[in-house]
Amino acid sequence: MFRRSRPLEQGLTWTRQSFFGKIAGLLTGTGQVTDGLWSELERLLIQADVGVSTTVELVEKVRARAAREKIRDTAGVKQALQEAMLELLQGAAISPSPILYPVPSASHPLPAPLYVILVVGVNGVGKTTSIAKLANIYRRAGLDTVVAAADTFRAAAIEQLQVWGQRVGATVIAHQPGADPGAVVFDALQSCLARKAQVLIIDTAGRLHTKYSLMEELKKVKRVIAKQVPGAPHEVILVIDATTGQNALAQARQFTQAVEVSGIFLAKLDGTARGGMAFAIARELGIPIRYVGTGEAVDDVAGFDPQEFVRALFA
């Protein structure tokens, strides 16, 4: 059984103790609901990186409910806010990933003999570590897992994956730095099919050292995968650095247009006081958050549960 070394609540410590702590304090007890309360709530949500448009939508929804249901105290506003946040996150949490809910097993098998996951994201977001965490999940579930080092434009990425692969017991398929990423992916797919491996996780470049478009390169890699394994990739996971806040949304939009992202890995959540960007992701991208990074160790990862997330913010 997969166990987390750091639960989601602990990973959200900074976020909970800063802006969301102030929000909880604002809405604690039986204080009166005033115009000033709504203005302060809006200010704190924006500071928590919920985003301006998402904040306005949330506050207007809660304010309308308060008027409709004649909510007169701050405790009632807090409950209404939590329920509105949960509804927002659940709206994007469609088609649950088979990876963590539940952990792959004989009773809950993967949906394909070779399950292919394409991982994308710009350099520096924690993509390599996030891939190691995913590989570790599968290996601990007893699945033969292979990682393709297709970020050939950054030598350090190949070396880091090889180190992580040894630590978690996953085979890493790699070429020399500067090699064609498509060729790496082709070889990795052939190796997996020959040995009947069950999971292939593919790293990709976050930046190219040439004038060739990164997004075109990703599209090419995706075509190589589809030719070898019909229906693949089965998941396209975009890694976002939670510490970069709203800037990450612009990156996400580019990737979603190029490779049809199916899920988000929100990395470095433990290192930011602005975990509210999860709400902006849900509203503005409509892409489910699959996982959150809760620390630096390989098993510091949690499957994203909207109900647990909202509860942890106000715990």
Stockholm file with secondary structure:
# STOCKHOLM 1.0

chainA/1-315         MFRRSRPLEQGLTWTRQSFFGKIAGLLTGTGQVTDGLWSELERLLIQADVGVSTTVELVEKVRARAAREKIRDTAGVKQALQEAMLELLQGAAISPSPILYPVPSASHPLPAPLYVILVVGVNGVGKTTSIAKLANIYRRAGLDTVVAAADTFRAAAIEQLQVWGQRVGATVIAHQPGADPGAVVFDALQSCLARKAQVLIIDTAGRLHTKYSLMEELKKVKRVIAKQVPGAPHEVILVIDATTGQNALAQARQFTQAVEVSGIFLAKLDGTARGGMAFAIARELGIPIRYVGTGEAVDDVAGFDPQEFVRALFA
#=GR chainA/1-315 SS CCCCSSCHHHHTHHHHHTHHHHHHHHTCSSCBCCHHHHHHHHHHHHHTTCCHHHHHHHHHHHHHHHHHTTCCBHHHHHHHHHHHHHHHHHHHCCSCCTTTSSCCCSSSCCSSSSEEEEEECCTTSSHHHHHHHHHHHHHHTTCCEEEEECCTTCHHHHHHHHHHHHHHTCEEECCCTTCCHHHHHHHHHHHHHHHTCSEEEEECCSSCSSSSCHHHHHHHHHHHHHHHSTTCCSEEEEEEEGGGTTHHHHHHHHHHHHHCCCEEEEETGGGCSCTTHHHHHHHHTCCCEEEEECSSSTTCEEECCHHHHHHHHTC
#=GC SS_cons         CCCCSSCHHHHTHHHHHTHHHHHHHHTCSSCBCCHHHHHHHHHHHHHTTCCHHHHHHHHHHHHHHHHHTTCCBHHHHHHHHHHHHHHHHHHHCCSCCTTTSSCCCSSSCCSSSSEEEEEECCTTSSHHHHHHHHHHHHHHTTCCEEEEECCTTCHHHHHHHHHHHHHHTCEEECCCTTCCHHHHHHHHHHHHHHHTCSEEEEECCSSCSSSSCHHHHHHHHHHHHHHHSTTCCSEEEEEEEGGGTTHHHHHHHHHHHHHCCCEEEEETGGGCSCTTHHHHHHHHTCCCEEEEECSSSTTCEEECCHHHHHHHHTC
//
